[in-house]
Amino acid sequence: MVEICVMGSLNMDVVTHIPYFPQEGETLEGSSIEEYAGGKGANQAVAAARLGRRVAMIGAVGEDAYGERLVEGLAQNGVDHTEVERLRGVRTGQTAILLTERGDNTILYVPGANVEKSVPSVERAVRHFEGAQILLVQLETPEASVLRAMEVAKELGMVVILDPAPVARLTKSLLHAADCIVPNEVETEQVVGFSVHDEKTARRAMQTLKQYDIERAIFKRGSESLFVCEGVSVTEIQPIRVAAVETIGAGDCFAGALATGLVEGLSFVGAAHFANTVAALKVTKRGVQEGMPTRKEVERFQERRESL
């Protein structure tokens, strides 16, 4: 039986490697262009599957070569793709990513088939995976579809984790439907109106989220410490210092690993610690889905850290 259900986007990521971000009007020579399977939804599904969980993906691709490659990639990573629709007359979603030598990135995307899957088909798909423990959602697909998926999942007893990206699409209705949110720094400021940088501001943020009945949140801060909030409890988790080579997909990796930890019976804080470790390992590897750590890689990484 499926343990983790992911409803979200599937994109082909076209990554251009550049020395630095160009200024407006500047022509800049890049060193290479690469294509990777991506999309926040698919990335999160693959992240959890590579950690050994039973995962299903809900989404849509076009009837084109990119769509075939994306579905093939899910299958190779052990993700159930029976509810990934192949839609005629639309193109598979594509993402253009500028990646600097420092590992920083800027992302632009054209959603394509991601915005064409109907609300009834989304509801049917979620019900198909009744028995799953967790639903992961993001905001690269239409609000109506995301909201209905969340509502049905809660009806079926799933825990709903919302990754509010891109944050411009976040609404109060979506917040009300979430059990837990995992925003980064930019998203946190948009959601609560201020930055979270210590225990005091984390508590203030949770007070703000109470109006949406959200009791659990993780405020991510890139390479800085993150804050895990559960009710009135706040736990700060320090960053794991690594030599980052690529940050693309780190947030998706975190979400997939968080869901994995919860499914495996870890406490919310314990699952956050696990996700922090897996995401730290992810940024040391190139490739988005290809770079999602396997369980054995995580175990070896943990062993090396413990031996230091």
VOTOR-991969 format. One record per residue (C-alpha): residue number from 1; residue in three letters; x, y, z negated. Coordinates in steps of 0.05 Angstrom, whole numbers. Each point is the difference from the previous one (the first is absolute). Layout:
# VOTOR-991969
{NUM, "Ala", {X, Y, Z}}
...
***
This chain:
# VOTOR-991969
{1, "Met", {0, 0, 0}}
{2, "Val", {23, 71, 16}}
{3, "Glu", {25, 37, -62}}
{4, "Ile", {14, 69, 29}}
{5, "Cys", {-41, 34, 54}}
{6, "Val", {28, 61, 37}}
{7, "Met", {-45, 45, 41}}
{8, "Gly", {38, 51, 41}}
{9, "Ser", {42, 19, 59}}
{10, "Leu", {43, -39, 49}}
{11, "Asn", {48, 42, 41}}
{12, "Met", {60, -10, 44}}
{13, "Asp", {54, 45, -30}}
{14, "Val", {48, 33, 49}}
{15, "Val", {60, 22, -41}}
{16, "Thr", {49, 52, 26}}
{17, "His", {66, 5, -37}}
{18, "Ile", {25, 71, -6}}
{19, "Pro", {56, 35, -39}}
{20, "Tyr", {-47, 50, -34}}
{21, "Phe", {-70, 29, 8}}
{22, "Pro", {0, 51, 58}}
{23, "Gln", {-24, 71, -9}}
{24, "Glu", {-59, 26, 40}}
{25, "Gly", {21, 5, 73}}
{26, "Glu", {65, -38, -10}}
{27, "Thr", {19, -56, 48}}
{28, "Leu", {36, -55, -37}}
{29, "Glu", {35, -63, 24}}
{30, "Gly", {-20, -64, -34}}
{31, "Ser", {44, -62, -7}}
{32, "Ser", {-52, -54, 14}}
{33, "Ile", {-74, -17, 7}}
{34, "Glu", {-30, -63, -30}}
{35, "Glu", {-70, -31, -4}}
{36, "Tyr", {-26, -33, -63}}
{37, "Ala", {-66, -30, -22}}
{38, "Gly", {-32, 48, -49}}
{39, "Gly", {-62, 36, -26}}
{40, "Lys", {-9, 11, -74}}
{41, "Gly", {-51, -55, -6}}
{42, "Ala", {40, -52, 38}}
{43, "Asn", {63, 19, -38}}
{44, "Gln", {-33, -11, -67}}
{45, "Ala", {-29, -66, 23}}
{46, "Val", {68, -25, 23}}
{47, "Ala", {34, 25, -64}}
{48, "Ala", {-46, -42, -43}}
{49, "Ala", {2, -61, 46}}
{50, "Arg", {76, -1, 2}}
{51, "Leu", {-2, -2, -76}}
{52, "Gly", {-39, -65, 5}}
{53, "Arg", {-72, 22, -9}}
{54, "Arg", {-60, -20, 43}}
{55, "Val", {-19, 63, 37}}
{56, "Ala", {-52, 20, 52}}
{57, "Met", {0, 61, 45}}
{58, "Ile", {-62, 39, 23}}
{59, "Gly", {10, 48, 58}}
{60, "Ala", {1, 8, 75}}
{61, "Val", {48, 3, 59}}
{62, "Gly", {-9, 11, 74}}
{63, "Glu", {2, -54, 53}}
{64, "Asp", {70, 18, 20}}
{65, "Ala", {72, -24, -9}}
{66, "Tyr", {10, 40, -64}}
{67, "Gly", {-63, -31, -30}}
{68, "Glu", {24, -70, 16}}
{69, "Arg", {67, 14, -32}}
{70, "Leu", {-31, 27, -63}}
{71, "Val", {-47, -59, -9}}
{72, "Glu", {57, -48, 15}}
{73, "Gly", {42, 35, -54}}
{74, "Leu", {-55, -10, -51}}
{75, "Ala", {-4, -73, 17}}
{76, "Gln", {75, -10, -5}}
{77, "Asn", {-1, 30, -70}}
{78, "Gly", {-58, -44, -23}}
{79, "Val", {-54, 53, 0}}
{80, "Asp", {-71, -22, 16}}
{81, "His", {-20, 41, 61}}
{82, "Thr", {-69, -29, 15}}
{83, "Glu", {-32, 68, -15}}
{84, "Val", {47, 41, 44}}
{85, "Glu", {-43, 18, 60}}
{86, "Arg", {27, 7, 71}}
{87, "Leu", {-39, 58, 30}}
{88, "Arg", {-8, 12, 74}}
{89, "Gly", {9, 69, 30}}
{90, "Val", {43, 29, -55}}
{91, "Arg", {74, -1, -13}}
{92, "Thr", {35, -29, -61}}
{93, "Gly", {20, 53, -51}}
{94, "Gln", {69, 29, 9}}
{95, "Thr", {47, 38, -47}}
{96, "Ala", {59, 45, 17}}
{97, "Ile", {51, 2, -55}}
{98, "Leu", {61, 45, -4}}
{99, "Leu", {53, -32, -45}}
{100, "Thr", {62, 39, -22}}
{101, "Glu", {68, -27, -17}}
{102, "Arg", {-16, 12, -74}}
{103, "Gly", {-60, -46, 5}}
{104, "Asp", {-53, 55, -3}}
{105, "Asn", {-59, -4, 47}}
{106, "Thr", {-57, 40, 31}}
{107, "Ile", {-59, -38, 29}}
{108, "Leu", {-52, 17, 54}}
{109, "Tyr", {-53, -49, 21}}
{110, "Val", {-55, -11, 52}}
{111, "Pro", {-52, -47, -32}}
{112, "Gly", {-29, -32, 62}}
{113, "Ala", {-38, -64, -18}}
{114, "Asn", {7, 14, -74}}
{115, "Val", {-58, 49, 2}}
{116, "Glu", {-45, -43, 45}}
{117, "Lys", {-17, -58, -46}}
{118, "Ser", {-73, 7, -21}}
{119, "Val", {-24, 7, -71}}
{120, "Pro", {-45, -63, 5}}
{121, "Ser", {60, -41, 25}}
{122, "Val", {42, 25, -59}}
{123, "Glu", {-54, -20, -49}}
{124, "Arg", {-7, -68, 31}}
{125, "Ala", {75, -10, -2}}
{126, "Val", {5, 18, -74}}
{127, "Arg", {-56, -48, -17}}
{128, "His", {36, -54, 41}}
{129, "Phe", {55, 3, -52}}
{130, "Glu", {-44, -5, -61}}
{131, "Gly", {42, -29, -56}}
{132, "Ala", {60, 44, 13}}
{133, "Gln", {24, 35, -63}}
{134, "Ile", {25, 66, 29}}
{135, "Leu", {-16, 47, 57}}
{136, "Leu", {54, 47, 24}}
{137, "Val", {-22, 60, 41}}
{138, "Gln", {33, 62, 30}}
{139, "Leu", {-26, 58, 41}}
{140, "Glu", {24, -11, 72}}
{141, "Thr", {-69, -27, 17}}
{142, "Pro", {-67, 37, -2}}
{143, "Glu", {-28, 21, -68}}
{144, "Ala", {-67, -35, 11}}
{145, "Ser", {35, -67, 13}}
{146, "Val", {48, 7, -59}}
{147, "Leu", {-56, 21, -47}}
{148, "Arg", {-45, -58, 21}}
{149, "Ala", {57, -49, -8}}
{150, "Met", {13, 26, -70}}
{151, "Glu", {-73, -3, -20}}
{152, "Val", {-9, -71, 24}}
{153, "Ala", {65, -22, -32}}
{154, "Lys", {-22, 27, -68}}
{155, "Glu", {-68, -34, 9}}
{156, "Leu", {38, -66, 10}}
{157, "Gly", {43, 11, -61}}
{158, "Met", {65, 21, 33}}
{159, "Val", {47, 52, -30}}
{160, "Val", {6, 57, 50}}
{161, "Ile", {68, 34, 7}}
{162, "Leu", {1, 64, 41}}
{163, "Asp", {64, 26, 32}}
{164, "Pro", {-24, 71, 16}}
{165, "Ala", {40, 11, 64}}
{166, "Pro", {-8, 41, 42}}
{167, "Val", {-27, 42, -57}}
{168, "Ala", {-35, 49, 47}}
{169, "Arg", {-54, -54, 9}}
{170, "Leu", {-11, -11, -75}}
{171, "Thr", {-71, 16, -25}}
{172, "Lys", {-34, -1, -68}}
{173, "Ser", {-42, -59, 23}}
{174, "Leu", {63, -41, 13}}
{175, "Leu", {29, 18, -68}}
{176, "His", {-65, -20, -34}}
{177, "Ala", {3, -68, 35}}
{178, "Ala", {72, -15, -22}}
{179, "Asp", {22, -39, -62}}
{180, "Cys", {72, 22, 7}}
{181, "Ile", {39, 50, 42}}
{182, "Val", {74, 2, 18}}
{183, "Pro", {17, 69, 28}}
{184, "Asn", {69, 27, 16}}
{185, "Glu", {23, 70, -21}}
{186, "Val", {-35, 38, 57}}
{187, "Glu", {-64, -40, -8}}
{188, "Thr", {-1, 9, -75}}
{189, "Glu", {1, 76, 7}}
{190, "Gln", {-57, -3, 50}}
{191, "Val", {-42, -46, -45}}
{192, "Val", {10, 32, -69}}
{193, "Gly", {24, 70, 19}}
{194, "Phe", {69, -3, -31}}
{195, "Ser", {64, -42, -1}}
{196, "Val", {11, -57, -48}}
{197, "His", {71, 2, -27}}
{198, "Asp", {-5, -22, -73}}
{199, "Glu", {-45, -35, -50}}
{200, "Lys", {-39, 64, -15}}
{201, "Thr", {-18, 14, 73}}
{202, "Ala", {-16, -74, 10}}
{203, "Arg", {-51, 4, -56}}
{204, "Arg", {-29, 63, 30}}
{205, "Ala", {-6, -35, 67}}
{206, "Met", {-38, -57, -32}}
{207, "Gln", {-47, 49, -33}}
{208, "Thr", {-14, 28, 69}}
{209, "Leu", {-12, -69, 29}}
{210, "Lys", {-50, -17, -55}}
{211, "Gln", {-54, 37, 39}}
{212, "Tyr", {7, -55, 53}}
{213, "Asp", {-1, -56, -52}}
{214, "Ile", {71, -19, 18}}
{215, "Glu", {35, -32, -60}}
{216, "Arg", {64, -23, 34}}
{217, "Ala", {50, 37, 43}}
{218, "Ile", {73, -2, 19}}
{219, "Phe", {32, 67, 18}}
{220, "Lys", {58, -15, 46}}
{221, "Arg", {57, 50, 8}}
{222, "Gly", {45, -28, 54}}
{223, "Ser", {70, -12, -28}}
{224, "Glu", {-20, 28, -68}}
{225, "Ser", {-35, -35, -58}}
{226, "Leu", {-73, -18, 8}}
{227, "Phe", {-57, 4, -51}}
{228, "Val", {-47, -58, -12}}
{229, "Cys", {-65, 22, -33}}
{230, "Glu", {-53, -46, -29}}
{231, "Gly", {-54, 34, -41}}
{232, "Val", {37, 44, -50}}
{233, "Ser", {64, -40, 7}}
{234, "Val", {58, 30, 42}}
{235, "Thr", {63, -39, 16}}
{236, "Glu", {60, 30, 37}}
{237, "Ile", {39, -48, 44}}
{238, "Gln", {69, 21, 19}}
{239, "Pro", {24, -6, 72}}
{240, "Ile", {45, -56, 23}}
{241, "Arg", {61, 32, 32}}
{242, "Val", {17, -32, 67}}
{243, "Ala", {33, 21, 64}}
{244, "Ala", {-61, 17, 42}}
{245, "Val", {5, -11, 75}}
{246, "Glu", {-74, 7, 19}}
{247, "Thr", {-58, 26, -40}}
{248, "Ile", {-55, -15, 51}}
{249, "Gly", {-50, -48, -30}}
{250, "Ala", {25, 6, -72}}
{251, "Gly", {-68, 25, -25}}
{252, "Asp", {-36, -56, 37}}
{253, "Cys", {49, -50, -29}}
{254, "Phe", {-15, 27, -70}}
{255, "Ala", {-76, -8, 11}}
{256, "Gly", {7, -71, 25}}
{257, "Ala", {46, -19, -57}}
{258, "Leu", {-46, 33, -52}}
{259, "Ala", {-58, -42, 25}}
{260, "Thr", {44, -61, -2}}
{261, "Gly", {20, 12, -72}}
{262, "Leu", {-72, 10, -21}}
{263, "Val", {-23, -64, 35}}
{264, "Glu", {56, -38, -35}}
{265, "Gly", {-27, 22, -68}}
{266, "Leu", {49, 56, -17}}
{267, "Ser", {-24, 59, -41}}
{268, "Phe", {-11, 65, 37}}
{269, "Val", {67, 26, -26}}
{270, "Gly", {34, -67, 15}}
{271, "Ala", {-27, 1, 71}}
{272, "Ala", {26, 71, 9}}
{273, "His", {69, -21, -24}}
{274, "Phe", {-2, -57, 51}}
{275, "Ala", {-23, 46, 56}}
{276, "Asn", {55, 50, -18}}
{277, "Thr", {52, -55, 6}}
{278, "Val", {-26, -26, 67}}
{279, "Ala", {-6, 70, 30}}
{280, "Ala", {72, 16, -22}}
{281, "Leu", {24, -62, 37}}
{282, "Lys", {-42, 19, 61}}
{283, "Val", {36, 67, 11}}
{284, "Thr", {67, -37, 5}}
{285, "Lys", {-25, -37, 62}}
{286, "Arg", {-15, 24, 71}}
{287, "Gly", {-66, -13, 34}}
{288, "Val", {-70, 11, -27}}
{289, "Gln", {-36, -67, -3}}
{290, "Glu", {65, -36, 16}}
{291, "Gly", {32, 34, -60}}
{292, "Met", {-54, -20, -50}}
{293, "Pro", {36, -42, -52}}
{294, "Thr", {-15, -74, -8}}
{295, "Arg", {-9, -31, -69}}
{296, "Lys", {69, -32, 3}}
{297, "Glu", {32, 66, 18}}
{298, "Val", {-34, 34, -59}}
{299, "Glu", {22, -55, -48}}
{300, "Arg", {72, 6, 23}}
{301, "Phe", {-4, 76, -6}}
{302, "Gln", {-26, -7, -71}}
{303, "Glu", {55, -50, -18}}
{304, "Arg", {54, 47, 26}}
{305, "Arg", {-28, 58, -40}}
{306, "Glu", {-4, -42, -64}}
{307, "Ser", {72, -23, 8}}
{308, "Leu", {27, 71, 3}}
***
